[in-house]
Amino acid sequence: MKTKVSILFYVRRAKVTAKGLLPIYSRITINGQRFEMSTSRSVEEAKWSSEGGKMKGNSEEARSINRHLDLLKIKIIDAQMELLHKNLPITIDSLKNKIFGIELNKRMLIPIFQDHNNKIKELVGKEYAPGTLERYTTSLKHTVEFLEWKYKVSDIDIKSIDHAFIMEYEFFLRSVRNCANNTAVKYIKNFSKIIKICLANHWIDRNPLSNYKAKVKEVERVYLSEEEIQAIINKDFKTERLSLVRDIFLFSCFTGLAYIDVKNLTKSHVSIGIDGGKWIFTHRQKTETASKIPILPVTQLIIDKYEEHPECNNQNKLLPILSNQKMNAYLKEIASICEIDKELTFHIARHTFATTVTLTNGVPIESVSKMLGHKNIRTTQHYAKVLDKKVSEDMMVLRNKMAIYNNDKIINNTN
């Protein structure tokens, strides 16, 4: 239903002042309901025009009073338009509160942030990974600490958050919390989601992050060389524990799957692909994008090795993977045994697949991006930037092609 608002200025004859003047009132009617308020101006009855809703004549007094009434009318219309713009209901109470600048309920930052985190917690395993909840929980903790550090308060009205607040928060993360550049930027990004919630609900009018420029520094991705992969493959580990971790790590090196995606694999994820060979068909938990990966011979050997493993049979798993924490702890042990001077983590396997296994061997970047489940090929291009070996090989092909030109003419041409 369309809201009809009308504004009328009139004099109250029953409230004559000591000087014999009549007070001017404003009557605002909304869909048949109305409220009245004083304009703080009075006028002689003979000088008031009931038809025009203003003071008669062109005297200085008349111009002053009529100008005041016009400004008051504009203020009422502006309040109406602001409610309309925010898709808020236009009622007697809402318009009155907007005119007088009354905030019935202050919206505080921490309950909004906590409510957001509670919703993520309920959806862990459905729409969000446990790591996502952990990041936002830590981000909320940092926000609470910042409020105490900077303002000596436990909470703040969201309307008080401005550009200066954001810059001070970033400074706090970098200095007090000693966060690295990219970590600080990520926490600000987490905070920006809370701001977006406030904007979407029209709880704030301006985005305090609009002038904040994130300065993410590109981090060189660590990956294993062919020689390092071969060293891990050839090593005869004396314990079943390290042998298992080595096999699962190599599985990721030759599929590009992240830890959580390997953990979620079941035997049903292996099926026949377009080429008649076995493929892995899955979805990345992080981005929910599809990953379709042809199974290489070494990958198949690992699958076959653990096909009858009790954990795989009892829990319908493709591989009997340990916790991420244990995997990373044992991988450091494996790196030491194999004399690999790198901080070996499970995620390095994914980097190794992108670089050493695929791009270095001439697999087109579009195919690599598809197998990695990247939403944007620009993400995959980060891996291509570190491949000096590939650049060297490509330029060697170009050098050989260039050999057809007669360079003697260039050398001997002195003109």
C-alpha positions as CSV (number, residue, x, y, z in Angstrom):
1,M,0.0,0.0,0.0
2,K,1.3,3.4,-1.0
3,T,2.0,5.7,2.0
4,K,0.2,9.0,1.8
5,V,1.8,11.8,3.9
6,S,0.4,15.3,4.1
7,I,1.7,18.4,6.0
8,L,-0.5,21.2,7.3
9,F,0.4,24.4,9.2
10,Y,-2.3,26.0,11.3
11,V,-2.8,28.2,14.4
12,R,-4.1,27.0,17.7
13,R,-6.7,29.5,18.8
14,A,-7.2,27.8,22.2
15,K,-3.6,28.5,23.2
16,V,-3.2,32.3,23.0
17,T,0.1,33.5,24.4
18,A,0.4,36.3,27.0
19,K,1.1,38.7,24.2
20,G,-2.2,37.7,22.5
21,L,-0.4,35.7,19.7
22,L,-1.5,32.3,18.4
23,P,1.1,29.5,18.3
24,I,1.7,27.9,14.9
25,Y,1.5,24.1,14.8
26,S,2.3,21.5,12.2
27,R,0.0,18.6,11.6
28,I,1.4,15.6,9.8
29,T,-1.0,13.0,8.6
30,I,0.1,9.5,7.5
31,N,-2.6,7.2,6.0
32,G,-5.3,8.8,8.1
33,Q,-3.3,8.9,11.3
34,R,-1.8,12.1,12.5
35,F,0.5,13.8,15.0
36,E,1.1,17.5,15.8
37,M,4.1,19.5,16.8
38,S,4.9,23.1,17.6
39,T,6.8,25.1,15.1
40,S,8.1,27.4,18.0
41,R,6.6,30.4,16.2
42,S,3.5,32.6,17.0
43,V,1.5,35.0,14.9
44,E,-1.3,37.6,15.3
45,E,-4.6,36.0,14.2
46,A,-5.4,38.7,11.7
47,K,-2.0,38.1,10.0
48,W,-2.5,34.3,9.5
49,S,-3.7,32.8,6.2
50,S,-5.6,29.5,7.0
51,E,-5.9,28.8,3.3
52,G,-2.2,29.2,2.5
53,G,-0.9,27.8,5.8
54,K,1.4,30.8,6.2
55,M,1.7,34.4,7.5
56,K,0.2,37.0,5.2
57,G,2.1,39.9,3.7
58,N,5.7,40.5,2.8
59,S,7.1,42.1,6.0
60,E,10.4,41.1,7.5
61,E,8.4,39.2,10.2
62,A,6.3,37.4,7.6
63,R,9.3,36.4,5.5
64,S,11.2,35.1,8.6
65,I,8.2,33.0,9.8
66,N,7.3,31.6,6.4
67,R,11.0,30.8,5.7
68,H,11.1,28.9,9.0
69,L,7.9,27.0,8.0
70,D,9.4,26.1,4.6
71,L,12.6,24.7,6.2
72,L,10.5,22.7,8.7
73,K,8.5,21.3,5.8
74,I,11.7,20.3,4.0
75,K,13.0,18.6,7.1
76,I,9.8,16.5,7.3
77,I,10.0,15.6,3.6
78,D,13.7,14.7,4.0
79,A,12.9,12.4,6.9
80,Q,10.1,10.7,4.8
81,M,12.5,10.2,1.9
82,E,15.3,8.8,4.1
83,L,12.8,6.2,5.5
84,L,11.7,5.4,1.9
85,H,15.3,5.1,0.7
86,K,16.1,2.6,3.4
87,N,12.9,0.6,2.7
88,L,11.8,1.3,6.3
89,P,8.0,1.6,7.1
90,I,6.8,5.2,7.2
91,T,4.6,5.4,10.3
92,I,3.8,8.1,12.9
93,D,6.5,6.8,15.2
94,S,9.2,6.2,12.6
95,L,8.7,9.6,11.0
96,K,8.6,11.4,14.4
97,N,11.7,9.7,15.6
98,K,13.5,10.6,12.4
99,I,12.5,14.2,12.6
100,F,13.6,14.6,16.2
101,G,16.7,12.4,15.6
102,I,15.7,9.8,18.2
103,E,17.5,6.5,18.0
104,L,15.3,3.9,19.7
105,N,17.8,1.1,19.6
106,K,21.5,1.7,19.2
107,R,23.1,-1.1,17.2
108,M,26.4,-2.2,18.8
109,L,29.2,-3.9,16.9
110,I,30.1,-6.9,19.1
111,P,26.5,-8.5,19.2
112,I,26.3,-8.1,15.4
113,F,29.7,-9.8,15.0
114,Q,28.9,-12.5,17.5
115,D,25.5,-13.2,15.8
116,H,27.4,-13.6,12.5
117,N,29.8,-16.1,14.0
118,N,27.0,-18.0,15.6
119,K,25.3,-18.5,12.2
120,I,28.6,-19.7,10.7
121,K,29.0,-22.2,13.6
122,E,25.6,-23.6,12.9
123,L,26.5,-24.1,9.2
124,V,30.0,-25.6,9.7
125,G,30.1,-28.8,7.6
126,K,27.2,-27.6,5.5
127,E,28.3,-24.2,4.0
128,Y,31.5,-23.4,5.9
129,A,34.7,-25.2,6.9
130,P,35.8,-25.3,10.5
131,G,38.7,-23.0,9.5
132,T,36.3,-20.3,8.5
133,L,34.7,-20.2,11.9
134,E,38.2,-20.2,13.5
135,R,39.2,-17.2,11.4
136,Y,36.1,-15.2,12.3
137,T,36.4,-16.2,16.0
138,T,39.9,-14.9,16.1
139,S,38.9,-11.8,14.2
140,L,36.2,-11.0,16.8
141,K,38.7,-11.6,19.6
142,H,41.1,-9.0,18.0
143,T,38.2,-6.6,17.6
144,V,37.3,-6.8,21.3
145,E,41.0,-6.3,22.2
146,F,41.3,-3.3,19.9
147,L,38.2,-1.6,21.4
148,E,39.8,-1.9,24.8
149,W,43.2,-0.8,23.6
150,K,42.1,2.2,21.7
151,Y,38.9,3.4,23.3
152,K,38.8,1.7,26.7
153,V,35.4,0.3,25.9
154,S,33.9,-3.2,25.5
155,D,31.7,-2.2,22.6
156,I,30.9,0.6,20.2
157,D,27.9,2.0,18.3
158,I,28.3,0.9,14.6
159,K,27.5,4.4,13.6
160,S,30.7,5.5,15.3
161,I,32.8,3.4,13.0
162,D,34.5,5.6,10.4
163,H,37.7,5.6,8.3
164,A,39.8,6.6,11.2
165,F,38.5,3.6,13.2
166,I,39.6,1.3,10.3
167,M,43.0,2.8,10.0
168,E,43.6,2.6,13.8
169,Y,42.4,-1.1,13.8
170,E,44.9,-1.9,11.0
171,F,47.7,-0.2,13.0
172,F,46.7,-2.2,16.1
173,L,46.9,-5.5,14.1
174,R,50.3,-4.7,12.7
175,S,51.8,-3.3,15.9
176,V,50.2,-4.7,19.0
177,R,49.2,-8.0,17.5
178,N,52.3,-8.1,15.3
179,C,50.4,-9.4,12.3
180,A,52.2,-9.8,9.0
181,N,51.0,-7.6,6.2
182,N,48.7,-10.1,4.5
183,T,47.4,-11.4,7.8
184,A,46.4,-7.9,8.8
185,V,44.7,-7.3,5.5
186,K,42.7,-10.6,5.9
187,Y,41.5,-9.5,9.4
188,I,40.3,-6.2,7.9
189,K,38.6,-8.2,5.1
190,N,36.8,-10.3,7.8
191,F,35.7,-7.1,9.5
192,S,34.4,-5.8,6.2
193,K,31.9,-8.6,6.1
194,I,30.3,-7.3,9.3
195,I,30.2,-3.8,7.8
196,K,28.5,-5.2,4.7
197,I,25.8,-6.8,7.0
198,C,25.2,-3.4,8.6
199,L,25.0,-1.7,5.2
200,A,22.6,-4.3,3.8
201,N,20.3,-3.8,6.8
202,H,20.5,0.0,6.5
203,W,21.9,0.2,10.0
204,I,24.6,2.5,8.7
205,D,24.6,4.9,5.7
206,R,28.2,5.0,4.7
207,N,30.9,2.3,4.3
208,P,33.9,3.2,6.5
209,L,36.0,1.0,4.3
210,S,35.3,2.8,1.1
211,N,38.6,4.6,1.1
212,Y,40.6,1.7,2.6
213,K,43.1,0.2,0.2
214,A,44.2,-3.3,0.9
215,K,47.9,-3.8,0.2
216,V,48.3,-7.6,-0.2
217,K,51.8,-8.6,-0.9
218,E,52.4,-11.6,-3.2
219,V,53.9,-14.5,-1.3
220,E,56.2,-16.9,-3.1
221,R,54.6,-20.3,-3.0
222,V,56.9,-23.1,-1.8
223,Y,56.8,-26.3,-3.9
224,L,59.0,-29.4,-4.3
225,S,61.3,-30.0,-7.3
226,E,61.3,-33.3,-9.3
227,E,64.4,-34.3,-7.4
228,E,62.8,-33.7,-4.0
229,I,59.6,-35.6,-5.0
230,Q,61.8,-38.5,-6.2
231,A,63.7,-38.5,-2.9
232,I,60.5,-38.9,-0.9
233,I,59.3,-41.6,-3.3
234,N,62.6,-43.6,-3.1
235,K,63.0,-43.3,0.7
236,D,62.3,-46.5,2.6
237,F,60.6,-45.4,5.8
238,K,60.9,-47.8,8.7
239,T,57.6,-46.9,10.4
240,E,54.2,-47.5,9.0
241,R,53.2,-44.0,10.3
242,L,55.7,-42.1,8.1
243,S,55.0,-44.4,5.1
244,L,51.3,-43.6,5.3
245,V,51.9,-39.8,5.6
246,R,54.4,-40.0,2.7
247,D,51.8,-41.8,0.5
248,I,48.9,-39.4,1.3
249,F,51.2,-36.4,0.7
250,L,52.3,-37.8,-2.7
251,F,48.6,-38.5,-3.5
252,S,48.0,-34.7,-3.1
253,C,51.2,-33.9,-5.1
254,F,49.8,-35.8,-8.1
255,T,46.1,-34.7,-7.7
256,G,46.4,-31.1,-6.4
257,L,43.7,-31.7,-3.8
258,A,43.9,-29.8,-0.5
259,Y,43.9,-31.7,2.8
260,I,40.2,-31.3,3.6
261,D,39.3,-32.5,0.0
262,V,41.5,-35.6,0.3
263,K,39.9,-36.3,3.7
264,N,36.4,-36.1,2.2
265,L,37.1,-38.5,-0.6
266,T,35.1,-41.7,-0.8
267,K,35.4,-44.5,-3.3
268,S,32.4,-43.2,-5.1
269,H,34.4,-40.1,-6.1
270,V,36.4,-42.3,-8.5
271,S,34.7,-42.8,-11.8
272,I,35.4,-43.2,-15.5
273,G,36.2,-40.0,-17.2
274,I,35.7,-38.7,-20.8
275,D,38.9,-40.5,-22.0
276,G,37.8,-43.9,-20.6
277,G,40.3,-43.7,-17.8
278,K,39.7,-43.3,-14.1
279,W,39.1,-39.8,-12.8
280,I,38.4,-38.2,-9.4
281,F,35.2,-36.2,-9.4
282,T,34.8,-34.0,-6.4
283,H,34.1,-30.4,-5.2
284,R,36.5,-28.2,-3.2
285,Q,35.1,-27.5,0.2
286,K,36.7,-24.1,0.3
287,T,35.1,-22.7,-2.9
288,E,32.4,-25.4,-3.7
289,T,33.8,-25.5,-7.2
290,A,34.1,-28.8,-9.1
291,S,37.5,-30.5,-9.5
292,K,37.8,-33.2,-12.2
293,I,41.2,-34.8,-12.1
294,P,42.5,-37.7,-14.2
295,I,44.2,-40.3,-12.1
296,L,47.9,-40.7,-12.8
297,P,49.7,-44.1,-12.4
298,V,51.4,-43.1,-9.1
299,T,48.0,-41.9,-7.8
300,Q,46.4,-45.2,-8.7
301,L,49.1,-47.2,-7.0
302,I,48.4,-45.3,-3.8
303,I,44.7,-45.9,-4.1
304,D,45.3,-49.6,-4.7
305,K,47.7,-49.9,-1.7
306,Y,45.0,-48.7,0.7
307,E,42.0,-50.2,-0.9
308,E,41.6,-52.9,1.8
309,H,42.7,-50.7,4.7
310,P,40.2,-51.2,7.6
311,E,39.6,-47.5,8.0
312,C,38.7,-47.2,4.2
313,N,36.4,-50.2,4.4
314,N,34.7,-49.3,7.7
315,Q,34.3,-45.5,7.0
316,N,33.9,-45.6,3.2
317,K,37.1,-43.5,2.7
318,L,39.3,-43.6,-0.3
319,L,42.4,-43.1,1.9
320,P,43.1,-43.4,5.7
321,I,44.3,-39.8,6.3
322,L,45.4,-38.6,9.7
323,S,44.5,-35.2,11.2
324,N,46.0,-32.1,9.4
325,Q,48.0,-31.3,12.5
326,K,49.6,-34.8,12.7
327,M,50.2,-34.8,8.9
328,N,52.1,-31.6,9.1
329,A,54.1,-32.7,12.1
330,Y,55.2,-36.0,10.4
331,L,55.9,-34.2,7.1
332,K,58.5,-32.1,8.9
333,E,60.1,-35.4,10.1
334,I,60.0,-36.7,6.5
335,A,61.7,-33.5,5.2
336,S,64.5,-34.0,7.7
337,I,65.0,-37.6,6.8
338,C,65.0,-36.9,3.1
339,E,67.3,-33.8,3.6
340,I,64.8,-31.4,2.1
341,D,65.5,-27.9,3.4
342,K,62.0,-26.6,3.2
343,E,59.2,-26.1,5.8
344,L,57.2,-29.1,4.5
345,T,53.4,-28.8,5.1
346,F,50.5,-30.7,3.4
347,H,49.5,-27.7,1.4
348,I,52.9,-27.7,-0.4
349,A,51.6,-30.8,-2.2
350,R,49.0,-28.7,-3.9
351,H,51.6,-26.1,-4.9
352,T,53.8,-28.9,-6.2
353,F,51.0,-30.3,-8.4
354,A,50.4,-26.9,-9.9
355,T,54.1,-26.2,-10.6
356,T,56.4,-29.2,-10.9
357,V,53.8,-31.8,-11.9
358,T,51.7,-29.9,-14.3
359,L,52.8,-26.5,-15.5
360,T,56.5,-27.4,-15.7
361,N,55.5,-30.4,-17.9
362,G,53.6,-28.3,-20.3
363,V,50.0,-28.8,-19.1
364,P,48.1,-25.7,-20.2
365,I,47.3,-23.3,-17.4
366,E,43.6,-23.5,-18.2
367,S,43.6,-27.2,-17.6
368,V,45.6,-26.8,-14.3
369,S,43.1,-24.1,-13.2
370,K,40.2,-26.5,-13.9
371,M,41.8,-29.4,-11.9
372,L,42.7,-27.2,-9.0
373,G,39.1,-25.9,-8.8
374,H,40.1,-22.3,-9.1
375,K,37.2,-19.9,-9.7
376,N,39.5,-17.5,-11.5
377,I,42.5,-18.3,-13.7
378,R,44.4,-15.4,-12.2
379,T,44.7,-17.5,-9.0
380,T,46.5,-20.1,-11.1
381,Q,48.7,-17.6,-12.7
382,H,50.5,-17.0,-9.4
383,Y,52.0,-20.5,-9.8
384,A,53.1,-19.7,-13.3
385,K,55.1,-16.7,-12.2
386,V,57.6,-18.8,-10.2
387,L,58.5,-21.2,-13.0
388,D,61.9,-19.9,-14.2
389,K,62.7,-23.3,-15.5
390,K,59.6,-23.3,-17.7
391,V,60.6,-19.8,-19.0
392,S,64.1,-21.1,-19.7
393,E,62.7,-24.1,-21.7
394,D,60.3,-22.0,-23.6
395,M,63.0,-19.5,-24.5
396,M,65.3,-22.3,-25.6
397,V,62.7,-23.4,-28.1
398,L,62.6,-19.7,-29.3
399,R,66.4,-19.6,-29.5
400,N,66.4,-22.7,-31.7
401,K,63.8,-21.2,-34.0
402,M,65.9,-17.9,-34.2
403,A,68.9,-19.9,-35.5
404,I,67.5,-19.7,-39.0
405,Y,68.3,-16.0,-39.2
406,N,71.7,-15.0,-40.7
407,N,73.2,-13.0,-37.8
408,D,76.5,-12.4,-39.7
409,K,74.8,-9.6,-41.6
410,I,74.0,-7.8,-38.4
411,I,77.5,-8.3,-36.9
412,N,79.3,-7.3,-40.1
413,N,77.0,-4.4,-41.1
414,T,79.0,-1.3,-40.0
415,N,76.8,1.2,-41.9
